């Protein structure tokens, strides 16, 4: 539900006339005679009533729309030969907990538990954004939903702790409840969290929180996002950790800080490819990066270090390593983006050196541990530095994996 305006692309806005009467934009707003890009929101009085207004794509309307929704819709439109009209509907608030978007009665259910204390009690309540932004979209039939920036549960406000553990269940509940609402078996694509450190300073967060101990929460949410879609054949996640804005403050490169990924066009293209696979059964498409399929650990001769090898599959080989957006160490130094555990995942140790390619589909690294039981990827630092890509240019999916006993060797 990212609401970052498409005005970041001057050239995109200038060329918007090419899509007039071909792509249509809709947003919920307070009742008025014309669309002014505003509407009833979480700050509006109860007397404000939203309704849906459709508009042509013009240099005036596009800058007020969602960039991610636009770039996804545009890529999908062009992949269909530019002949199939597409309607894009926006209901968005950046950085909110998923509970705000569930219908009344679907948050505190026996399956997902009880939201007590709520994740965010500042001014809003559970189901508030559903009532404001989603309900007015009925009775349209939806073909697809893009879910972005609805992961505020990764750092809740005190006295609540994070709701990451409940997130997969709540995500499944959201998908099904919305499908029931719209009478649609729509496809659903969630955008995984990029590197992000802003919530370390959120009110109610751990007062001793630092750059480093906030990182695991973001990684755990990436895994939770995928868990919520993994059992649904019409749902998927898109990785974006390689497109992060690695700055805790606003900069020229990242004017909105680390919370907003500025490469919305790339993210939109990745989402559109997933939608083509889900909507049109284009099974030949490669829509995600390599996935880890096996791991092996070999203790080294001195008995203090272990070499870990991870083999991947997915997309065209040979796979390759490349620095992420705005990386600092990149693929030339540092400790890489993998870490390992010797106690079943209770504690983790960073690699002692950068991961290296082995063959066409494997990477290896060493870690200062006598033996290793688990390995994970994109969890050991706030902003991953050196991603593994397939030839389609898609980054490897984040993972946490147990190493089978038969694959643990002692030299």
C-alpha positions as YAML, in Angstrom:
chain: A
units: angstrom
residues:
- id: 1
  name: UNK
  ca: [0.00, 0.00, 0.00]
- id: 2
  name: UNK
  ca: [2.90, 2.35, -0.64]
- id: 3
  name: UNK
  ca: [1.70, 5.89, -1.31]
- id: 4
  name: UNK
  ca: [4.94, 7.45, -2.58]
- id: 5
  name: UNK
  ca: [3.95, 9.87, -5.33]
- id: 6
  name: UNK
  ca: [4.96, 9.19, -8.93]
- id: 7
  name: UNK
  ca: [6.14, 12.79, -9.15]
- id: 8
  name: UNK
  ca: [9.68, 11.49, -8.61]
- id: 9
  name: UNK
  ca: [9.92, 10.89, -12.36]
- id: 10
  name: UNK
  ca: [9.74, 14.14, -14.33]
- id: 11
  name: UNK
  ca: [10.13, 12.33, -17.64]
- id: 12
  name: UNK
  ca: [7.50, 9.80, -16.64]
- id: 13
  name: UNK
  ca: [4.98, 12.56, -15.96]
- id: 14
  name: UNK
  ca: [5.86, 14.34, -19.21]
- id: 15
  name: UNK
  ca: [5.17, 11.16, -21.18]
- id: 16
  name: UNK
  ca: [1.93, 10.37, -19.37]
- id: 17
  name: UNK
  ca: [-0.18, 11.47, -22.35]
- id: 18
  name: UNK
  ca: [0.88, 8.32, -24.18]
- id: 19
  name: UNK
  ca: [-1.36, 6.35, -21.81]
- id: 20
  name: UNK
  ca: [-4.42, 8.61, -21.75]
- id: 21
  name: UNK
  ca: [-7.59, 6.57, -22.37]
- id: 22
  name: UNK
  ca: [-5.49, 3.39, -22.11]
- id: 23
  name: UNK
  ca: [-4.68, 3.27, -18.41]
- id: 24
  name: UNK
  ca: [-7.13, 4.72, -15.92]
- id: 25
  name: UNK
  ca: [-6.43, 5.85, -12.36]
- id: 26
  name: UNK
  ca: [-8.79, 5.70, -9.40]
- id: 27
  name: UNK
  ca: [-8.40, 6.87, -5.84]
- id: 28
  name: UNK
  ca: [-10.69, 7.19, -2.85]
- id: 29
  name: UNK
  ca: [-11.42, 10.76, -1.83]
- id: 30
  name: UNK
  ca: [-13.88, 12.94, -0.02]
- id: 31
  name: UNK
  ca: [-16.99, 13.65, -2.07]
- id: 32
  name: UNK
  ca: [-16.39, 16.51, -4.48]
- id: 33
  name: UNK
  ca: [-17.03, 17.34, -8.11]
- id: 34
  name: UNK
  ca: [-13.49, 16.61, -9.27]
- id: 35
  name: UNK
  ca: [-10.43, 14.73, -8.12]
- id: 36
  name: UNK
  ca: [-7.91, 16.86, -6.27]
- id: 37
  name: UNK
  ca: [-5.70, 14.01, -5.11]
- id: 38
  name: UNK
  ca: [-6.99, 14.14, -1.56]
- id: 39
  name: UNK
  ca: [-9.58, 12.23, 0.36]
- id: 40
  name: UNK
  ca: [-10.82, 11.22, 3.74]
- id: 41
  name: UNK
  ca: [-7.94, 9.84, 5.75]
- id: 42
  name: UNK
  ca: [-7.04, 8.86, 9.28]
- id: 43
  name: UNK
  ca: [-7.14, 12.52, 10.33]
- id: 44
  name: UNK
  ca: [-10.58, 13.31, 8.84]
- id: 45
  name: UNK
  ca: [-13.74, 13.79, 10.93]
- id: 46
  name: UNK
  ca: [-16.42, 11.05, 10.86]
- id: 47
  name: UNK
  ca: [-18.52, 13.24, 8.55]
- id: 48
  name: UNK
  ca: [-16.00, 12.75, 5.76]
- id: 49
  name: UNK
  ca: [-17.17, 10.03, 3.35]
- id: 50
  name: UNK
  ca: [-14.92, 8.51, 0.72]
- id: 51
  name: UNK
  ca: [-15.99, 7.45, -2.73]
- id: 52
  name: UNK
  ca: [-14.10, 6.28, -5.80]
- id: 53
  name: UNK
  ca: [-13.27, 8.60, -8.69]
- id: 54
  name: UNK
  ca: [-11.76, 7.48, -12.01]
- id: 55
  name: UNK
  ca: [-9.45, 9.80, -13.93]
- id: 56
  name: UNK
  ca: [-7.46, 9.79, -17.13]
- id: 57
  name: UNK
  ca: [-3.67, 9.64, -16.97]
- id: 58
  name: UNK
  ca: [-2.45, 13.20, -17.41]
- id: 59
  name: UNK
  ca: [0.49, 15.30, -16.19]
- id: 60
  name: UNK
  ca: [-1.87, 16.59, -13.49]
- id: 61
  name: UNK
  ca: [-3.23, 13.30, -12.18]
- id: 62
  name: UNK
  ca: [-0.17, 11.05, -12.38]
- id: 63
  name: UNK
  ca: [2.03, 12.89, -9.84]
- id: 64
  name: UNK
  ca: [-0.68, 12.36, -7.19]
- id: 65
  name: UNK
  ca: [-0.89, 8.62, -7.77]
- id: 66
  name: UNK
  ca: [1.11, 5.73, -6.30]
- id: 67
  name: UNK
  ca: [4.44, 5.27, -8.11]
- id: 68
  name: UNK
  ca: [4.62, 1.52, -7.44]
- id: 69
  name: UNK
  ca: [1.05, 0.95, -8.63]
- id: 70
  name: UNK
  ca: [1.69, 3.05, -11.74]
- id: 71
  name: UNK
  ca: [4.95, 1.38, -12.76]
- id: 72
  name: UNK
  ca: [3.45, -2.07, -12.20]
- id: 73
  name: UNK
  ca: [0.36, -1.27, -14.23]
- id: 74
  name: UNK
  ca: [2.37, 0.37, -17.00]
- id: 75
  name: UNK
  ca: [4.73, -2.62, -17.28]
- id: 76
  name: UNK
  ca: [1.76, -5.00, -17.34]
- id: 77
  name: UNK
  ca: [-0.01, -2.90, -20.00]
- id: 78
  name: UNK
  ca: [3.06, -2.89, -22.24]
- id: 79
  name: UNK
  ca: [3.63, -6.64, -21.77]
- id: 80
  name: UNK
  ca: [0.12, -7.16, -23.17]
- id: 81
  name: UNK
  ca: [1.04, -5.30, -26.35]
- id: 82
  name: UNK
  ca: [-0.44, -1.98, -25.26]
- id: 83
  name: UNK
  ca: [-3.89, -3.09, -26.43]
- id: 84
  name: UNK
  ca: [-5.66, -4.11, -23.21]
- id: 85
  name: UNK
  ca: [-6.97, -1.18, -21.11]
- id: 86
  name: UNK
  ca: [-5.97, -1.34, -17.44]
- id: 87
  name: UNK
  ca: [-7.58, 0.29, -14.43]
- id: 88
  name: UNK
  ca: [-5.43, 1.03, -11.38]
- id: 89
  name: UNK
  ca: [-7.01, 1.71, -7.98]
- id: 90
  name: UNK
  ca: [-5.10, 3.20, -5.07]
- id: 91
  name: UNK
  ca: [-5.87, 2.89, -1.38]
- id: 92
  name: UNK
  ca: [-2.67, 3.58, 0.49]
- id: 93
  name: UNK
  ca: [-0.98, 4.78, 3.65]
- id: 94
  name: UNK
  ca: [2.74, 4.21, 4.03]
- id: 95
  name: UNK
  ca: [4.19, 2.32, 6.98]
- id: 96
  name: UNK
  ca: [1.12, 0.94, 8.75]
- id: 97
  name: UNK
  ca: [0.37, -2.31, 10.60]
- id: 98
  name: UNK
  ca: [-1.59, -4.97, 8.77]
- id: 99
  name: UNK
  ca: [-4.29, -4.93, 11.46]
- id: 100
  name: UNK
  ca: [-5.46, -1.52, 10.20]
- id: 101
  name: UNK
  ca: [-6.31, -3.09, 6.82]
- id: 102
  name: UNK
  ca: [-8.28, -6.12, 7.96]
- id: 103
  name: UNK
  ca: [-12.11, -5.98, 7.98]
- id: 104
  name: UNK
  ca: [-13.83, -5.60, 11.36]
- id: 105
  name: UNK
  ca: [-13.98, -8.93, 13.15]
- id: 106
  name: UNK
  ca: [-11.00, -10.37, 11.27]
- id: 107
  name: UNK
  ca: [-8.21, -9.16, 13.54]
- id: 108
  name: UNK
  ca: [-9.11, -10.77, 16.85]
- id: 109
  name: UNK
  ca: [-9.97, -14.22, 15.62]
- id: 110
  name: UNK
  ca: [-9.15, -17.58, 17.14]
- id: 111
  name: UNK
  ca: [-6.77, -18.51, 14.33]
- id: 112
  name: UNK
  ca: [-4.37, -15.54, 14.55]
- id: 113
  name: UNK
  ca: [-4.79, -14.70, 18.22]
- id: 114
  name: UNK
  ca: [-5.85, -11.46, 19.88]
- id: 115
  name: UNK
  ca: [-4.41, -8.03, 19.11]
- id: 116
  name: UNK
  ca: [-3.90, -7.06, 22.74]
- id: 117
  name: UNK
  ca: [-2.17, -4.75, 23.25]
- id: 118
  name: UNK
  ca: [-2.57, -3.37, 19.70]
- id: 119
  name: UNK
  ca: [0.54, -2.78, 17.63]
- id: 120
  name: UNK
  ca: [-0.22, 0.92, 17.15]
- id: 121
  name: UNK
  ca: [-2.51, 2.82, 19.54]
- id: 122
  name: UNK
  ca: [-1.52, 6.37, 18.66]
- id: 123
  name: UNK
  ca: [-4.68, 7.68, 16.97]
- id: 124
  name: UNK
  ca: [-6.07, 4.80, 14.96]
- id: 125
  name: UNK
  ca: [-7.67, 1.46, 15.61]
- id: 126
  name: UNK
  ca: [-7.79, -1.94, 13.95]
- id: 127
  name: UNK
  ca: [-9.72, -1.94, 10.64]
- id: 128
  name: UNK
  ca: [-9.54, 1.88, 10.42]
- id: 129
  name: UNK
  ca: [-7.79, 1.98, 7.03]
- id: 130
  name: UNK
  ca: [-9.93, -0.84, 5.70]
- id: 131
  name: UNK
  ca: [-13.01, 1.28, 6.30]
- id: 132
  name: UNK
  ca: [-11.43, 4.42, 4.85]
- id: 133
  name: UNK
  ca: [-9.51, 3.14, 1.84]
- id: 134
  name: UNK
  ca: [-10.63, -0.38, 0.91]
- id: 135
  name: UNK
  ca: [-14.38, -0.53, 1.48]
- id: 136
  name: UNK
  ca: [-15.04, 2.32, -1.00]
- id: 137
  name: UNK
  ca: [-13.48, 0.18, -3.77]
- id: 138
  name: UNK
  ca: [-16.40, -2.26, -3.61]
- id: 139
  name: UNK
  ca: [-18.14, -3.53, -5.79]
- id: 140
  name: UNK
  ca: [-15.33, -3.63, -8.35]
- id: 141
  name: UNK
  ca: [-13.88, -7.02, -9.22]
- id: 142
  name: UNK
  ca: [-10.13, -7.05, -8.71]
- id: 143
  name: UNK
  ca: [-7.61, -8.88, -10.86]
- id: 144
  name: UNK
  ca: [-4.64, -8.31, -8.58]
- id: 145
  name: UNK
  ca: [-3.53, -6.65, -5.33]
- id: 146
  name: UNK
  ca: [-0.07, -5.22, -4.60]
- id: 147
  name: UNK
  ca: [0.77, -5.14, -0.89]
- id: 148
  name: UNK
  ca: [3.57, -2.76, 0.10]
- id: 149
  name: UNK
  ca: [4.53, -1.00, 3.34]
- id: 150
  name: UNK
  ca: [1.95, -2.83, 5.44]
- id: 151
  name: UNK
  ca: [4.59, -4.29, 7.75]
- id: 152
  name: UNK
  ca: [4.61, -1.77, 10.62]
- id: 153
  name: UNK
  ca: [4.18, -4.82, 12.86]
- id: 154
  name: UNK
  ca: [7.95, -5.30, 12.71]
- id: 155
  name: UNK
  ca: [8.27, -2.61, 15.41]
- id: 156
  name: UNK
  ca: [5.10, -1.96, 17.40]
- id: 157
  name: UNK
  ca: [4.64, 0.83, 19.90]
- id: 158
  name: UNK
  ca: [4.92, 0.08, 23.62]
- id: 159
  name: UNK
  ca: [3.45, -1.65, 25.52]
- id: 160
  name: UNK
  ca: [3.05, -3.98, 22.51]
- id: 161
  name: UNK
  ca: [5.99, -5.97, 21.22]
- id: 162
  name: UNK
  ca: [6.45, -6.73, 17.54]
- id: 163
  name: UNK
  ca: [3.76, -8.83, 15.84]
- id: 164
  name: UNK
  ca: [6.05, -10.57, 13.36]
- id: 165
  name: UNK
  ca: [5.11, -14.02, 14.63]
- id: 166
  name: UNK
  ca: [1.41, -13.41, 13.93]
- id: 167
  name: UNK
  ca: [2.06, -11.71, 10.59]
- id: 168
  name: UNK
  ca: [1.85, -14.75, 8.26]
- id: 169
  name: UNK
  ca: [-1.55, -15.66, 9.69]
- id: 170
  name: UNK
  ca: [-2.79, -12.07, 9.45]
- id: 171
  name: UNK
  ca: [-1.54, -11.79, 5.87]
- id: 172
  name: UNK
  ca: [-3.46, -14.94, 4.92]
- id: 173
  name: UNK
  ca: [-6.52, -13.55, 6.68]
- id: 174
  name: UNK
  ca: [-6.23, -10.27, 4.77]
- id: 175
  name: UNK
  ca: [-5.98, -12.02, 1.40]
- id: 176
  name: UNK
  ca: [-8.97, -14.26, 2.00]
- id: 177
  name: UNK
  ca: [-11.18, -11.59, 3.58]
- id: 178
  name: UNK
  ca: [-10.52, -9.20, 0.68]
- id: 179
  name: UNK
  ca: [-11.23, -11.94, -1.86]
- id: 180
  name: UNK
  ca: [-14.55, -12.52, -0.13]
- id: 181
  name: UNK
  ca: [-15.28, -8.77, -0.06]
- id: 182
  name: UNK
  ca: [-14.59, -8.26, -3.77]
- id: 183
  name: UNK
  ca: [-15.93, -11.64, -4.83]
- id: 184
  name: UNK
  ca: [-12.62, -12.06, -6.65]
- id: 185
  name: UNK
  ca: [-9.95, -14.74, -6.65]
- id: 186
  name: UNK
  ca: [-7.36, -12.06, -7.31]
- id: 187
  name: UNK
  ca: [-3.60, -12.57, -7.43]
- id: 188
  name: UNK
  ca: [-1.63, -11.06, -4.55]
- id: 189
  name: UNK
  ca: [1.98, -9.84, -4.60]
- id: 190
  name: UNK
  ca: [3.71, -8.56, -1.47]
- id: 191
  name: UNK
  ca: [6.82, -6.40, -1.70]
- id: 192
  name: UNK
  ca: [9.44, -7.63, 0.77]
- id: 193
  name: UNK
  ca: [11.07, -5.10, 3.05]
- id: 194
  name: UNK
  ca: [14.30, -3.53, 1.77]
- id: 195
  name: UNK
  ca: [17.07, -2.57, 4.16]
- id: 196
  name: UNK
  ca: [15.54, -0.33, 6.79]
- id: 197
  name: UNK
  ca: [16.63, 1.12, 10.13]
- id: 198
  name: UNK
  ca: [14.16, 3.93, 10.79]
- id: 199
  name: UNK
  ca: [12.01, 2.06, 13.29]
- id: 200
  name: UNK
  ca: [14.95, 1.72, 15.65]
- id: 201
  name: UNK
  ca: [14.05, 5.21, 16.86]
- id: 202
  name: UNK
  ca: [10.29, 4.71, 16.99]
- id: 203
  name: UNK
  ca: [8.54, 5.77, 20.20]
- id: 204
  name: UNK
  ca: [8.18, 2.77, 22.45]
- id: 205
  name: UNK
  ca: [10.96, 0.86, 20.73]
- id: 206
  name: UNK
  ca: [13.78, -0.60, 22.76]
- id: 207
  name: UNK
  ca: [15.56, 2.46, 24.26]
- id: 208
  name: UNK
  ca: [18.86, 0.60, 23.83]
- id: 209
  name: UNK
  ca: [18.11, -0.20, 20.19]
- id: 210
  name: UNK
  ca: [20.96, 0.32, 17.78]
- id: 211
  name: UNK
  ca: [21.57, -0.09, 14.07]
- id: 212
  name: UNK
  ca: [22.63, -3.68, 14.65]
- id: 213
  name: UNK
  ca: [19.97, -5.09, 16.96]
- id: 214
  name: UNK
  ca: [17.16, -3.72, 14.81]
- id: 215
  name: UNK
  ca: [18.35, -5.66, 11.78]
- id: 216
  name: UNK
  ca: [17.01, -9.11, 12.80]
- id: 217
  name: UNK
  ca: [13.49, -7.71, 13.06]
- id: 218
  name: UNK
  ca: [13.54, -6.62, 9.42]
- id: 219
  name: UNK
  ca: [14.89, -9.99, 8.26]
- id: 220
  name: UNK
  ca: [12.30, -11.88, 10.31]
- id: 221
  name: UNK
  ca: [9.57, -9.81, 8.69]
- id: 222
  name: UNK
  ca: [10.88, -10.66, 5.22]
- id: 223
  name: UNK
  ca: [10.56, -14.33, 6.10]
- id: 224
  name: UNK
  ca: [7.10, -13.75, 7.63]
- id: 225
  name: UNK
  ca: [5.92, -11.97, 4.46]
- id: 226
  name: UNK
  ca: [6.82, -15.01, 2.39]
- id: 227
  name: UNK
  ca: [5.33, -17.46, 4.90]
- id: 228
  name: UNK
  ca: [2.01, -15.65, 4.55]
- id: 229
  name: UNK
  ca: [1.94, -16.26, 0.79]
- id: 230
  name: UNK
  ca: [3.77, -19.58, 0.40]
- id: 231
  name: UNK
  ca: [0.68, -21.80, 0.66]
- id: 232
  name: UNK
  ca: [-1.36, -19.69, -1.78]
- id: 233
  name: UNK
  ca: [-0.88, -20.59, -5.45]
- id: 234
  name: UNK
  ca: [-2.06, -17.13, -6.50]
- id: 235
  name: UNK
  ca: [0.25, -15.19, -4.18]
- id: 236
  name: UNK
  ca: [3.95, -14.34, -4.18]
- id: 237
  name: UNK
  ca: [6.56, -11.99, -2.74]
- id: 238
  name: UNK
  ca: [9.09, -9.80, -4.56]
- id: 239
  name: UNK
  ca: [12.56, -9.25, -3.08]
- id: 240
  name: UNK
  ca: [13.86, -5.66, -2.90]
- id: 241
  name: UNK
  ca: [16.75, -5.79, -0.41]
- id: 242
  name: UNK
  ca: [19.18, -5.07, -3.25]
- id: 243
  name: UNK
  ca: [17.47, -1.74, -3.98]
- id: 244
  name: UNK
  ca: [17.72, -0.30, -0.48]
- id: 245
  name: UNK
  ca: [18.43, 3.31, 0.43]
- id: 246
  name: UNK
  ca: [21.13, 2.72, 3.08]
- id: 247
  name: UNK
  ca: [20.83, 6.00, 4.91]
- id: 248
  name: UNK
  ca: [19.17, 6.77, 8.21]
- id: 249
  name: UNK
  ca: [18.65, 10.37, 7.12]
- id: 250
  name: UNK
  ca: [17.43, 12.05, 3.98]
- id: 251
  name: UNK
  ca: [20.02, 12.47, 1.24]
- id: 252
  name: UNK
  ca: [20.06, 13.61, -2.37]
- id: 253
  name: UNK
  ca: [20.08, 9.98, -3.52]
- id: 254
  name: UNK
  ca: [17.35, 8.96, -1.07]
- id: 255
  name: UNK
  ca: [15.28, 12.05, -0.29]
- id: 256
  name: UNK
  ca: [12.80, 10.09, 1.81]
- id: 257
  name: UNK
  ca: [15.30, 8.19, 3.94]
- id: 258
  name: UNK
  ca: [15.64, 4.43, 4.15]
- id: 259
  name: UNK
  ca: [11.90, 3.82, 4.43]
- id: 260
  name: UNK
  ca: [11.18, 4.62, 0.78]
- id: 261
  name: UNK
  ca: [12.82, 2.65, -1.99]
- id: 262
  name: UNK
  ca: [13.29, 5.21, -4.77]
- id: 263
  name: UNK
  ca: [13.71, 2.68, -7.61]
- id: 264
  name: UNK
  ca: [9.99, 2.14, -7.95]
- id: 265
  name: UNK
  ca: [10.23, 1.41, -11.66]
- id: 266
  name: UNK
  ca: [12.44, -1.64, -11.05]
- id: 267
  name: UNK
  ca: [10.18, -2.87, -8.25]
- id: 268
  name: UNK
  ca: [7.13, -2.33, -10.46]
- id: 269
  name: UNK
  ca: [8.67, -4.38, -13.25]
- id: 270
  name: UNK
  ca: [9.40, -7.23, -10.83]
- id: 271
  name: UNK
  ca: [5.83, -7.13, -9.52]
- id: 272
  name: UNK
  ca: [4.40, -7.01, -13.05]
- id: 273
  name: UNK
  ca: [6.36, -10.12, -14.03]
- id: 274
  name: UNK
  ca: [4.98, -11.97, -11.03]
- id: 275
  name: UNK
  ca: [1.48, -10.89, -11.98]
- id: 276
  name: UNK
  ca: [1.95, -12.17, -15.53]
- id: 277
  name: UNK
  ca: [2.91, -15.56, -14.11]
- id: 278
  name: UNK
  ca: [0.02, -15.60, -11.63]
- id: 279
  name: UNK
  ca: [-2.69, -14.11, -13.84]
- id: 280
  name: UNK
  ca: [-1.88, -15.59, -17.23]
- id: 281
  name: UNK
  ca: [-0.04, -18.81, -16.27]
- id: 282
  name: UNK
  ca: [3.08, -17.69, -18.12]
- id: 283
  name: UNK
  ca: [5.13, -20.42, -16.50]
- id: 284
  name: UNK
  ca: [8.11, -19.78, -18.78]
- id: 285
  name: UNK
  ca: [8.80, -16.45, -17.09]
- id: 286
  name: UNK
  ca: [11.59, -16.19, -14.51]
- id: 287
  name: UNK
  ca: [10.02, -13.97, -11.87]
- id: 288
  name: UNK
  ca: [12.34, -14.34, -8.90]
- id: 289
  name: UNK
  ca: [15.99, -14.80, -8.09]
- id: 290
  name: UNK
  ca: [17.77, -18.02, -7.12]
- id: 291
  name: UNK
  ca: [16.52, -19.96, -4.10]
- id: 292
  name: UNK
  ca: [18.75, -21.92, -1.74]
- id: 293
  name: UNK
  ca: [18.14, -25.62, -2.26]
- id: 294
  name: UNK
  ca: [20.91, -27.28, -0.25]
- id: 295
  name: UNK
  ca: [23.63, -26.46, 2.27]
- id: 296
  name: UNK
  ca: [26.82, -28.14, 3.40]
- id: 297
  name: UNK
  ca: [29.19, -27.35, 6.27]
- id: 298
  name: UNK
  ca: [32.79, -28.58, 6.56]
- id: 299
  name: UNK
  ca: [34.90, -27.83, 9.62]
- id: 300
  name: UNK
  ca: [38.41, -26.68, 8.72]
- id: 301
  name: UNK
  ca: [41.63, -28.29, 9.90]
- id: 302
  name: UNK
  ca: [42.28, -25.93, 12.81]
- id: 303
  name: UNK
  ca: [38.89, -26.79, 14.31]
- id: 304
  name: UNK
  ca: [37.90, -23.15, 14.91]
- id: 305
  name: UNK
  ca: [36.36, -22.29, 11.53]
- id: 306
  name: UNK
  ca: [33.77, -23.84, 9.25]
- id: 307
  name: UNK
  ca: [33.29, -23.49, 5.53]
- id: 308
  name: UNK
  ca: [29.65, -23.29, 4.49]
- id: 309
  name: UNK
  ca: [28.50, -23.90, 0.92]
- id: 310
  name: UNK
  ca: [25.01, -23.00, -0.29]
- id: 311
  name: UNK
  ca: [23.67, -24.24, -3.62]
- id: 312
  name: UNK
  ca: [20.93, -22.29, -5.40]
- id: 313
  name: UNK
  ca: [18.44, -22.95, -8.17]
- id: 314
  name: UNK
  ca: [16.16, -20.65, -10.14]
- id: 315
  name: UNK
  ca: [16.69, -18.72, -13.34]
- id: 316
  name: UNK
  ca: [19.49, -18.88, -15.84]
- id: 317
  name: UNK
  ca: [23.01, -19.82, -14.73]
- id: 318
  name: UNK
  ca: [25.76, -18.98, -14.17]
- id: 319
  name: UNK
  ca: [24.73, -16.97, -11.14]
- id: 320
  name: UNK
  ca: [26.89, -13.99, -10.25]
- id: 321
  name: UNK
  ca: [27.64, -11.60, -7.39]
- id: 322
  name: UNK
  ca: [27.01, -7.88, -7.76]
- id: 323
  name: UNK
  ca: [26.98, -4.95, -5.36]
- id: 324
  name: UNK
  ca: [23.58, -3.71, -4.21]
- id: 325
  name: UNK
  ca: [22.31, -0.18, -4.79]
- id: 326
  name: UNK
  ca: [24.43, 2.38, -2.90]
- id: 327
  name: UNK
  ca: [26.58, -0.38, -1.39]
- id: 328
  name: UNK
  ca: [29.74, 0.63, 0.44]
- id: 329
  name: UNK
  ca: [31.75, -2.59, 0.84]
- id: 330
  name: UNK
  ca: [29.89, -4.08, -2.13]
- id: 331
  name: UNK
  ca: [31.52, -7.30, -3.39]
- id: 332
  name: UNK
  ca: [35.07, -6.17, -2.68]
- id: 333
  name: UNK
  ca: [35.27, -6.41, 1.09]
- id: 334
  name: UNK
  ca: [33.44, -6.76, 4.37]
- id: 335
  name: UNK
  ca: [31.81, -9.90, 5.74]
- id: 336
  name: UNK
  ca: [29.20, -10.48, 3.06]
- id: 337
  name: UNK
  ca: [25.52, -11.10, 3.64]
- id: 338
  name: UNK
  ca: [25.42, -14.56, 5.20]
- id: 339
  name: UNK
  ca: [25.73, -15.62, 8.81]
- id: 340
  name: UNK
  ca: [25.61, -18.95, 10.61]
- id: 341
  name: UNK
  ca: [24.60, -20.56, 13.88]
- id: 342
  name: UNK
  ca: [26.06, -23.47, 15.83]
- id: 343
  name: UNK
  ca: [23.24, -23.75, 18.40]
- id: 344
  name: UNK
  ca: [20.13, -24.26, 16.30]
- id: 345
  name: UNK
  ca: [19.54, -20.60, 15.49]
- id: 346
  name: UNK
  ca: [19.65, -19.16, 19.02]
- id: 347
  name: UNK
  ca: [22.70, -17.06, 18.23]
- id: 348
  name: UNK
  ca: [24.35, -16.03, 14.97]
- id: 349
  name: UNK
  ca: [27.91, -15.25, 13.86]
- id: 350
  name: UNK
  ca: [28.80, -13.22, 10.78]
- id: 351
  name: UNK
  ca: [30.95, -14.70, 8.07]
- id: 352
  name: UNK
  ca: [34.66, -13.93, 8.44]
- id: 353
  name: UNK
  ca: [34.96, -12.93, 4.79]
- id: 354
  name: UNK
  ca: [32.90, -12.13, 1.72]
- id: 355
  name: UNK
  ca: [30.95, -14.94, 0.07]
- id: 356
  name: UNK
  ca: [32.51, -16.29, -3.13]
- id: 357
  name: UNK
  ca: [31.10, -18.07, -6.18]
- id: 358
  name: UNK
  ca: [31.72, -21.80, -6.55]
- id: 359
  name: UNK
  ca: [30.86, -23.27, -9.93]
- id: 360
  name: UNK
  ca: [27.75, -21.92, -11.63]
- id: 361
  name: UNK
  ca: [25.20, -22.07, -8.83]
- id: 362
  name: UNK
  ca: [26.86, -22.12, -5.39]
- id: 363
  name: UNK
  ca: [28.43, -19.66, -2.99]
- id: 364
  name: UNK
  ca: [30.66, -20.37, -0.01]
- id: 365
  name: UNK
  ca: [31.91, -18.51, 3.04]
- id: 366
  name: UNK
  ca: [33.81, -19.22, 6.24]
- id: 367
  name: UNK
  ca: [32.68, -18.49, 9.77]
- id: 368
  name: UNK
  ca: [34.47, -18.51, 13.12]
- id: 369
  name: UNK
  ca: [32.61, -21.52, 14.50]
- id: 370
  name: UNK
  ca: [33.81, -25.12, 15.09]
- id: 371
  name: UNK
  ca: [30.58, -26.43, 13.53]
- id: 372
  name: UNK
  ca: [27.44, -24.99, 11.93]
- id: 373
  name: UNK
  ca: [23.78, -26.07, 12.18]
- id: 374
  name: UNK
  ca: [21.94, -23.22, 10.41]
- id: 375
  name: UNK
  ca: [22.64, -20.56, 7.80]
- id: 376
  name: UNK
  ca: [20.66, -17.50, 6.69]
- id: 377
  name: UNK
  ca: [20.87, -14.75, 4.09]
- id: 378
  name: UNK
  ca: [20.26, -10.95, 4.32]
- id: 379
  name: UNK
  ca: [20.05, -10.92, 8.13]
- id: 380
  name: UNK
  ca: [23.54, -10.00, 9.32]
- id: 381
  name: UNK
  ca: [23.58, -6.29, 8.44]
- id: 382
  name: UNK
  ca: [21.06, -3.54, 7.89]
- id: 383
  name: UNK
  ca: [21.75, -3.09, 4.20]
- id: 384
  name: UNK
  ca: [22.93, -6.13, 2.21]
- id: 385
  name: UNK
  ca: [26.06, -5.32, 0.22]
- id: 386
  name: UNK
  ca: [26.68, -8.09, -2.31]
- id: 387
  name: UNK
  ca: [23.70, -9.93, -3.78]
- id: 388
  name: UNK
  ca: [23.63, -13.16, -5.77]
- id: 389
  name: UNK
  ca: [21.80, -12.75, -9.09]
- id: 390
  name: UNK
  ca: [20.66, -14.99, -11.91]
- id: 391
  name: UNK
  ca: [21.20, -13.97, -15.53]
- id: 392
  name: UNK
  ca: [17.73, -12.37, -15.51]
- id: 393
  name: UNK
  ca: [19.10, -9.85, -13.00]
- id: 394
  name: UNK
  ca: [16.93, -10.96, -10.07]
- id: 395
  name: UNK
  ca: [18.42, -11.24, -6.55]
- id: 396
  name: UNK
  ca: [18.48, -14.46, -4.51]
- id: 397
  name: UNK
  ca: [15.57, -14.83, -2.10]
- id: 398
  name: UNK
  ca: [16.24, -14.31, 1.62]
- id: 399
  name: UNK
  ca: [16.23, -17.54, 3.62]
- id: 400
  name: UNK
  ca: [17.00, -19.28, 6.89]
- id: 401
  name: UNK
  ca: [17.88, -22.96, 6.55]
- id: 402
  name: UNK
  ca: [18.90, -25.89, 8.72]
- id: 403
  name: UNK
  ca: [21.88, -27.86, 7.50]
- id: 404
  name: UNK
  ca: [21.04, -31.60, 7.39]
- id: 405
  name: UNK
  ca: [23.22, -33.71, 9.69]
- id: 406
  name: UNK
  ca: [24.45, -35.76, 6.76]
- id: 407
  name: UNK
  ca: [25.78, -32.54, 5.17]
- id: 408
  name: UNK
  ca: [27.88, -31.58, 8.20]
- id: 409
  name: UNK
  ca: [31.45, -32.77, 7.79]
- id: 410
  name: UNK
  ca: [34.38, -32.71, 10.17]
- id: 411
  name: UNK
  ca: [37.83, -32.61, 8.61]
...
